[in-house]
């Protein structure tokens, strides 16, 4: 829960999924999202991908 008066910004931008090689795919993350101080990942960092079929979402999380 955020303190009263604190606004949480949500980084949002449309992007594309492109084919990579014979069987993979890439999701492009625009530079202004990556450069934002709120972006939680570092380039080259391993992440965990989850598919939330109930809400039709792809979730990207840091590996703990």
Number of C-alpha atoms within 10 A of each C-alpha: 4 7 6 6 6 8 8 8 7 7 11 9 9 7 10 9 10 11 10 10 8 6 6 8 11 11 11 11 13 13 8 12 13 15 9 10 8 12 11 9 13 10 6 6 8 12 14 10 12 11 11 10 8 6 7 8 10 11 11 12 13 12 9 6
